[in-house]
């Protein structure tokens, strides 16, 4: 029996959710629980999740507060934050539990491949590179202690007790909540990206175009790193 909870923060994800529901049903081993924390969807997101047998929790809108709410409600030892537009590998739970068996690892994530009708290799490579250069440039002390900055595309996972012990996500954060969490978790151990791939949707790149998408990623990251964190979501519009 696994001891891992999949926590899925959502807002109006009825288009993406059927594919994720099918993938989660095929995971081997199965997660011990699946929590969908909804931030006020006005579509069929909640009804789809309930029909799939998932536990649904409603919270205020914002990924930071939604993740905090879900972790507080989880019963499992390990928690993985899985976005609705991400395709997990069938052995996801086994990978999570193997990695977190190392007490020196406080937080980890998968290696994402950005894919839709085609694979976005340029953005995929940039996503990998920025986990290294972002802490090196903006948080060198974090980098030297084994820290990396991971993001939602990485399907980050951690021990529930460590998350609660470090204070969790910034409840005001609607974007970049993962970067703040990585900084806090580095105080407890190593933050790492494991060499196991996970697929995530290219819907933002398809909507914005490759150059614009990577410019937005860089701009939001720079604003966060320099302390201009008020209303970052204005620079990172929703794509559903």
Residue frames relative to the residue before (quaternion, step in Angstrom):
aa qw qx qy qz dx dy dz
X 1.0000 0.0000 0.0000 0.0000 0.00 0.00 0.00
X 0.3817 -0.7339 0.5119 0.2317 3.58 -0.79 0.98
X 0.2556 -0.7444 0.5969 0.1555 3.53 -1.32 0.32
X 0.5001 0.6492 -0.4002 0.4103 3.54 1.00 0.93
X 0.2191 -0.7597 0.6046 0.0970 3.51 -0.99 0.97
X 0.2325 -0.7186 0.6343 0.1649 3.56 -1.06 0.79
X 0.1150 -0.7965 0.5934 0.0157 3.55 -0.67 1.17
X 0.0625 -0.8263 0.5591 -0.0290 3.57 -0.54 1.19
X 0.1587 -0.7854 0.5913 0.0906 3.64 -0.35 1.19
X 0.0179 -0.8408 0.5398 -0.0376 3.60 -0.74 0.98
X 0.0511 0.7284 -0.6830 -0.0160 3.46 -1.46 0.35
X 0.8396 -0.1567 0.0586 0.5168 3.58 -0.49 1.25
X 0.3344 0.7646 -0.4746 0.2796 3.56 0.72 1.13
X 0.2417 0.8106 -0.5135 0.1440 3.63 1.06 0.53
X 0.6166 0.5463 -0.3583 0.4393 3.63 1.10 -0.51
X 0.7400 0.4201 -0.2274 0.4734 3.58 0.93 -0.90
X 0.6182 0.6425 -0.3398 0.2992 3.56 1.02 -0.80
X 0.6229 0.5522 -0.3867 0.3970 3.69 0.83 -0.69
X 0.6543 0.5002 -0.3238 0.4657 3.60 0.95 -0.79
X 0.6611 0.4975 -0.3151 0.4649 3.59 0.95 -0.81
X 0.6172 0.5454 -0.3471 0.4484 3.59 0.97 -0.80
X 0.6616 0.5039 -0.3051 0.4640 3.58 0.94 -0.88
X 0.6716 0.4961 -0.3001 0.4613 3.59 0.96 -0.84
X 0.6508 0.5120 -0.3231 0.4582 3.59 0.92 -0.84
X 0.6322 0.5461 -0.3322 0.4379 3.60 1.04 -0.74
X 0.7047 0.4577 -0.2587 0.4764 3.61 1.19 -0.51
X 0.4357 0.7136 -0.4659 0.2896 3.61 1.19 -0.09
X 0.0171 -0.7904 0.6113 -0.0352 3.54 -1.01 0.88
X 0.4329 -0.3105 -0.8065 0.2565 1.52 -0.93 2.33
X 0.5847 -0.5798 0.4379 0.3607 3.54 -1.30 0.31
X 0.5140 -0.5987 0.4913 0.3689 3.61 -1.13 0.48
X 0.5502 -0.6234 0.4373 0.3425 3.55 -1.13 0.55
X 0.7896 -0.0442 0.0082 0.6120 3.59 1.22 -0.44
X 0.1818 -0.7404 0.6357 0.1208 3.53 -1.28 0.52
X 0.0692 -0.8002 0.5956 -0.0073 3.55 -0.62 1.19
X 0.1102 -0.7550 0.6426 0.0702 3.55 -0.85 0.98
X 0.1175 -0.7938 0.5960 0.0309 3.55 -0.64 1.17
X 0.1331 -0.8428 0.5210 0.0239 3.53 -0.25 1.30
X 0.3059 -0.7868 0.5193 0.1326 3.53 -1.00 0.93
X 0.7641 -0.3649 0.1993 0.4932 3.58 1.09 0.65
X 0.1454 0.8232 -0.5340 0.1266 3.58 1.00 0.79
X 0.2484 -0.7664 0.5774 0.1323 3.54 -1.12 0.76
X 0.6190 0.4989 -0.3521 0.4939 3.58 1.27 0.25
X 0.7459 -0.4247 0.2912 0.4225 3.58 -1.20 -0.48
X 0.2647 0.8049 -0.5021 0.1729 3.63 1.22 0.25
X 0.7176 0.4604 -0.2664 0.4496 3.58 0.69 -1.08
X 0.6733 0.4949 -0.3118 0.4522 3.60 0.88 -0.84
X 0.6221 0.5311 -0.3396 0.4643 3.60 1.05 -0.70
X 0.6665 0.5055 -0.3021 0.4571 3.58 0.93 -0.90
X 0.6638 0.4943 -0.3088 0.4686 3.58 0.93 -0.84
X 0.6300 0.5291 -0.3325 0.4612 3.58 1.01 -0.77
X 0.6654 0.4941 -0.2938 0.4762 3.59 1.12 -0.67
X 0.5335 -0.6473 0.3949 0.3747 3.58 1.25 -0.17
X 0.4450 0.6884 -0.4589 0.3427 3.55 1.25 0.28
X 0.4697 -0.6332 0.5331 0.3071 3.54 -1.24 0.49
X 0.1485 -0.8100 0.5652 0.0493 3.57 -0.66 1.11
X 0.0575 -0.7644 0.6422 0.0031 3.53 -0.97 0.99
X 0.2434 -0.7565 0.5863 0.1573 3.57 -0.99 0.76
X 0.0118 -0.7948 0.6047 -0.0498 3.54 -1.00 0.91
X 0.6423 -0.4655 0.4098 0.4504 3.54 -1.30 0.07
X 0.5749 -0.6062 0.4267 0.3463 3.55 -1.14 0.62
X 0.5712 0.5493 -0.4592 0.4013 3.56 -1.04 0.85
X 0.4587 -0.7251 0.4279 0.2842 3.58 -0.59 1.10
X 0.6018 0.5725 -0.3707 0.4156 3.60 1.03 -0.69
X 0.7257 0.4160 -0.2473 0.4890 3.58 0.75 -1.02
X 0.6210 0.5366 -0.3524 0.4498 3.61 1.05 -0.63
X 0.6574 0.4882 -0.3168 0.4787 3.60 0.94 -0.81
X 0.6382 0.5256 -0.3316 0.4544 3.59 0.92 -0.84
X 0.6519 0.5197 -0.3096 0.4574 3.57 0.96 -0.89
X 0.6858 0.4960 -0.2860 0.4492 3.55 0.92 -0.90
X 0.6568 0.4989 -0.3202 0.4660 3.59 0.92 -0.85
X 0.6339 0.5322 -0.3340 0.4509 3.59 0.98 -0.77
X 0.7186 0.4429 -0.2490 0.4749 3.59 1.05 -0.74
X 0.5410 0.6525 -0.3987 0.3502 3.61 1.17 -0.45
X 0.3132 -0.7474 0.5585 0.1774 3.55 -1.17 0.63
X 0.6119 0.5902 -0.3436 0.3990 3.59 1.20 -0.48
X 0.5951 -0.5686 0.4378 0.3616 3.56 -1.27 0.38
X 0.7802 0.2606 -0.1186 0.5562 3.57 0.98 -0.91
X 0.1116 -0.7812 0.6122 0.0496 3.56 -1.12 0.72
X 0.0962 -0.7642 0.6360 0.0478 3.55 -1.05 0.87
X 0.2620 -0.7532 0.5849 0.1480 3.58 -0.81 1.04
X 0.0361 -0.8254 0.5596 -0.0647 3.53 -0.37 1.32
X 0.3181 -0.7542 0.5427 0.1883 3.58 -0.69 1.05
X 0.6213 -0.6044 0.3650 0.3400 3.56 -1.12 0.73
X 0.7243 0.4225 -0.2493 0.4845 3.61 1.11 -0.54
X 0.5455 0.6069 -0.3884 0.4281 3.57 1.25 0.44
X 0.2687 -0.7601 0.5753 0.1382 3.57 -1.05 0.83
X 0.2272 -0.8126 0.5204 0.1314 3.63 -0.30 1.18
X 0.4998 -0.6174 0.5015 0.3428 3.59 -1.16 0.54
X 0.6402 -0.5741 0.3444 0.3766 3.57 -1.09 0.66
X 0.7332 0.3943 -0.2309 0.5035 3.61 1.10 -0.63
X 0.1921 0.8363 -0.4983 0.1241 3.59 1.20 0.43
X 0.6886 0.4907 -0.2970 0.4436 3.59 0.78 -0.98
X 0.6428 0.5202 -0.3236 0.4599 3.58 0.98 -0.80
X 0.6352 0.5211 -0.3266 0.4673 3.60 1.01 -0.81
X 0.6449 0.5310 -0.3204 0.4467 3.58 0.89 -0.93
X 0.7271 0.4477 -0.2626 0.4494 3.57 0.75 -1.01
X 0.6174 0.5296 -0.3470 0.4669 3.59 1.11 -0.59
X 0.6772 0.4904 -0.2966 0.4614 3.60 0.90 -0.92
X 0.7313 0.4300 -0.2485 0.4675 3.60 0.87 -0.90
X 0.4770 0.6332 -0.4550 0.4056 3.58 1.26 0.11
X 0.6056 0.5131 -0.3436 0.5019 3.58 1.30 -0.32
X 0.3448 -0.7785 0.4798 0.2120 3.64 -0.37 1.13
X 0.6026 0.5730 -0.3617 0.4215 3.60 1.22 -0.35
X 0.6471 0.4792 -0.3135 0.5034 3.60 1.26 -0.29
X 0.1842 -0.8027 0.5595 0.0930 3.58 -0.67 1.08
X 0.7920 -0.0051 0.0392 0.6093 3.58 1.10 -0.69
X 0.0292 0.7963 -0.6029 0.0397 3.56 -1.05 0.75
X 0.1175 -0.7812 0.6081 0.0791 3.52 -1.32 0.22
X 0.5571 -0.5955 0.4660 0.3434 3.52 -1.30 0.34
X 0.4947 -0.6157 0.5153 0.3327 3.57 -1.34 0.17
X 0.2340 -0.8318 0.4851 0.1346 3.62 -0.27 1.20
X 0.1652 -0.7141 0.6695 0.1208 3.49 -1.28 0.64
X 0.2958 -0.7615 0.5540 0.1600 3.58 -0.71 1.10
X 0.1367 0.8202 -0.5292 0.1690 3.54 -0.45 1.20
X 0.0311 0.7476 -0.6630 0.0219 3.53 -1.21 0.72
X 0.7980 -0.0475 0.0805 0.5954 3.54 -0.45 -1.18
X 0.7689 0.0711 -0.0754 0.6309 3.54 1.28 -0.36
X 0.5239 -0.6173 0.4764 0.3428 3.56 -1.25 0.31
X 0.2913 -0.7611 0.5603 0.1482 3.56 -0.84 1.05
X 0.1373 -0.8522 0.4992 0.0751 3.55 0.36 1.25
X 0.6241 0.5541 -0.3533 0.4227 3.63 1.00 -0.71
X 0.6996 0.4386 -0.2683 0.4961 3.58 0.85 -0.95
X 0.5902 0.5633 -0.3607 0.4520 3.58 1.09 -0.67
X 0.6712 0.4866 -0.2912 0.4774 3.59 0.93 -0.91
X 0.6485 0.5110 -0.3213 0.4637 3.59 0.98 -0.80
X 0.6329 0.5338 -0.3340 0.4505 3.59 0.98 -0.79
X 0.6412 0.5013 -0.3197 0.4850 3.57 1.06 -0.74
X 0.6926 0.5050 -0.2891 0.4262 3.57 0.82 -1.02
X 0.6895 0.5072 -0.3117 0.4124 3.61 0.89 -0.84
X 0.5448 0.5855 -0.4193 0.4296 3.60 1.19 -0.25
X 0.6804 0.4418 -0.2698 0.5187 3.57 1.28 -0.44
X 0.7670 0.4078 -0.2440 0.4312 3.58 0.60 -1.10
X 0.5905 0.5859 -0.3861 0.3987 3.63 1.06 -0.56
X 0.7143 0.3992 -0.2905 0.4960 3.66 0.74 -0.82
X 0.6089 0.5613 -0.3622 0.4278 3.59 1.07 -0.67
X 0.7176 0.4435 -0.2485 0.4760 3.59 0.96 -0.87
X 0.8274 0.2929 -0.1086 0.4668 3.56 0.78 -1.04
X 0.7830 0.1406 -0.0935 0.5987 3.60 1.19 -0.41
X 0.0426 -0.8569 0.5124 0.0378 3.63 0.65 1.06
X 0.6193 0.5309 -0.3639 0.4496 3.60 1.03 -0.62
X 0.6131 0.5338 -0.3315 0.4788 3.57 1.10 -0.70
X 0.6484 0.5298 -0.3084 0.4514 3.56 0.93 -0.94
X 0.6909 0.4910 -0.2838 0.4484 3.58 0.89 -0.92
X 0.6736 0.4680 -0.2922 0.4917 3.58 1.22 -0.43
X 0.6403 -0.5506 0.3217 0.4283 3.59 1.27 0.21
X 0.4834 0.6860 -0.4252 0.3391 3.55 1.21 0.35
X 0.0465 -0.7479 0.6602 0.0511 3.52 -1.23 0.62
X 0.3904 -0.6987 0.5415 0.2572 3.57 -1.17 0.50
X 0.0754 -0.7935 0.6038 -0.0035 3.54 -0.58 1.21
X 0.2461 -0.7773 0.5698 0.1031 3.54 -1.26 0.48
X 0.7703 -0.4087 0.2329 0.4304 3.56 -1.30 0.18
X 0.6095 0.5727 -0.3507 0.4214 3.58 1.09 -0.67
X 0.6447 0.5539 -0.3177 0.4203 3.58 1.19 -0.44
X 0.3081 -0.7509 0.5210 0.2640 3.63 1.23 -0.21
X 0.0265 -0.8565 0.5153 -0.0165 3.55 0.70 1.14
X 0.0492 -0.7962 0.6027 0.0190 3.56 -1.12 0.69
X 0.0089 -0.7888 0.6076 -0.0923 3.52 -1.20 0.73
X 0.5522 -0.5614 0.4770 0.3903 3.53 -1.32 0.09
X 0.5564 -0.6313 0.4254 0.3331 3.57 -0.90 0.90
X 0.6643 0.5227 -0.3117 0.4340 3.58 0.91 -0.88
X 0.6409 0.5137 -0.3240 0.4695 3.59 1.03 -0.75
X 0.6330 0.5338 -0.3272 0.4554 3.58 0.97 -0.87
X 0.6935 0.4613 -0.2828 0.4756 3.58 0.82 -0.96
X 0.6582 0.5405 -0.3064 0.4252 3.55 1.02 -0.81
X 0.7216 0.4202 -0.2507 0.4898 3.59 1.06 -0.65
X 0.6187 -0.5823 0.3371 0.4055 3.59 1.25 0.02
X 0.4486 -0.7346 0.4261 0.2785 3.58 1.28 0.02
X 0.7385 -0.3767 0.3117 0.4643 3.54 -1.26 -0.54
X 0.5649 -0.5346 0.4941 0.3885 3.53 -1.28 0.35
X 0.3771 -0.7677 0.4610 0.2365 3.64 -0.43 1.11
X 0.6387 0.5242 -0.3305 0.4561 3.59 1.21 -0.35
X 0.5751 0.6364 -0.3672 0.3598 3.58 1.23 -0.36
X 0.1576 -0.7719 0.6104 0.0821 3.55 -0.95 0.96
X 0.7499 0.0786 -0.0940 0.6501 3.57 1.31 -0.34
X 0.8009 0.2935 -0.2361 0.4654 3.58 -1.30 0.44
X 0.3257 0.7485 -0.5167 0.2581 3.59 1.18 0.42
X 0.6131 0.5733 -0.3485 0.4171 3.59 1.12 -0.61
X 0.6411 0.5345 -0.3372 0.4354 3.59 0.99 -0.78
X 0.6414 0.5107 -0.3215 0.4737 3.57 0.97 -0.84
X 0.6470 0.5226 -0.3195 0.4541 3.57 0.98 -0.82
X 0.6236 0.5432 -0.3431 0.4454 3.59 0.99 -0.80
X 0.6360 0.5256 -0.3293 0.4592 3.58 0.99 -0.82
X 0.6741 0.4881 -0.3021 0.4650 3.59 0.87 -0.90
X 0.7028 0.4836 -0.2813 0.4395 3.57 0.89 -0.90
X 0.5539 0.5999 -0.4006 0.4156 3.60 1.17 -0.39
X 0.5792 0.5746 -0.3800 0.4360 3.59 1.17 -0.44
X 0.7220 0.4412 -0.2345 0.4786 3.59 1.20 -0.51
X 0.7873 -0.1966 0.1539 0.5637 3.59 1.17 -0.40
X 0.7393 -0.4132 0.3069 0.4341 3.51 -1.30 -0.28
X 0.1999 -0.7267 0.6448 0.1271 3.54 -1.16 0.77
X 0.0830 0.8366 -0.5280 0.1202 3.58 -0.59 1.08
X 0.3274 -0.6880 0.6071 0.2258 3.51 -1.35 0.38
X 0.2986 -0.7840 0.5177 0.1679 3.58 -0.63 1.08
X 0.5002 -0.6748 0.4574 0.2920 3.61 -1.09 0.69
X 0.4800 0.5995 -0.4747 0.4300 3.55 0.71 1.16
X 0.3376 -0.8066 0.4518 0.1768 3.56 -0.47 1.18
X 0.0794 -0.7374 0.6688 0.0521 3.48 -1.37 0.51
X 0.3469 -0.7518 0.5228 0.2030 3.59 -0.97 0.78
X 0.0228 -0.7841 0.6200 0.0177 3.54 -1.05 0.78
X 0.6167 -0.6162 0.3603 0.3319 3.53 -1.09 0.79
X 0.3593 -0.7191 0.5556 0.2121 3.53 -1.18 0.66
X 0.2569 0.8320 -0.4759 0.1235 3.59 1.23 0.30
X 0.6366 0.5119 -0.3459 0.4616 3.61 1.04 -0.62
X 0.6627 0.4915 -0.3081 0.4737 3.57 0.95 -0.84
X 0.6318 0.5294 -0.3305 0.4596 3.57 1.02 -0.77
X 0.6823 0.4773 -0.2761 0.4801 3.57 1.07 -0.75
X 0.7885 0.3563 -0.1625 0.4742 3.58 0.82 -1.02
X 0.4408 -0.6242 0.5109 0.3936 3.57 1.02 -0.79
X 0.6406 -0.5924 0.3407 0.3503 3.55 -1.08 0.74
X 0.6893 0.4818 -0.2950 0.4536 3.59 0.81 -0.95
X 0.6680 0.4912 -0.3064 0.4675 3.58 0.90 -0.89
X 0.6407 0.5382 -0.3308 0.4363 3.57 0.94 -0.87
X 0.7051 0.4488 -0.2783 0.4733 3.58 0.81 -0.94
X 0.5932 0.5391 -0.3634 0.4748 3.60 1.13 -0.53
X 0.6465 0.5044 -0.3223 0.4730 3.61 0.95 -0.82
X 0.6374 0.5256 -0.3324 0.4549 3.59 0.92 -0.85
X 0.6756 0.4904 -0.2907 0.4675 3.58 0.92 -0.93
X 0.6657 0.5177 -0.3071 0.4411 3.59 0.90 -0.92
X 0.6718 0.4846 -0.2998 0.4732 3.57 0.87 -0.94
X 0.6553 0.5097 -0.3170 0.4585 3.59 0.96 -0.82
X 0.6577 0.5039 -0.3130 0.4642 3.58 0.96 -0.83
X 0.6500 0.5112 -0.3216 0.4613 3.60 0.92 -0.84
X 0.6405 0.5108 -0.3221 0.4745 3.58 1.00 -0.83
X 0.6969 0.4996 -0.2841 0.4291 3.59 0.81 -1.01
X 0.7264 0.4152 -0.2392 0.4928 3.59 1.09 -0.66
X 0.6324 -0.5987 0.3122 0.3797 3.57 1.24 0.29
X 0.5521 0.5980 -0.4043 0.4174 3.62 1.25 0.01
X 0.1487 0.8661 -0.4583 0.1334 3.55 0.64 1.17
X 0.4858 0.6652 -0.4418 0.3554 3.58 1.23 -0.08
X 0.8662 -0.0245 -0.0208 0.4987 3.54 -0.86 1.07
X 0.1076 0.8165 -0.5529 0.1267 3.56 0.91 0.93
X 0.5970 0.6071 -0.3611 0.3804 3.57 1.10 -0.67
X 0.5212 0.6270 -0.4166 0.4020 3.60 1.22 -0.32
X 0.7191 0.4260 -0.2317 0.4978 3.56 1.12 -0.69
X 0.7279 0.3509 -0.2034 0.5528 3.58 1.31 -0.06
X 0.0892 -0.8583 0.5036 0.0410 3.58 0.48 1.19
X 0.5589 -0.6093 0.4541 0.3320 3.54 -1.17 0.67
X 0.0559 -0.7443 0.6637 0.0480 3.51 -1.21 0.67
X 0.0050 0.8079 -0.5868 0.0549 3.57 -0.63 1.13
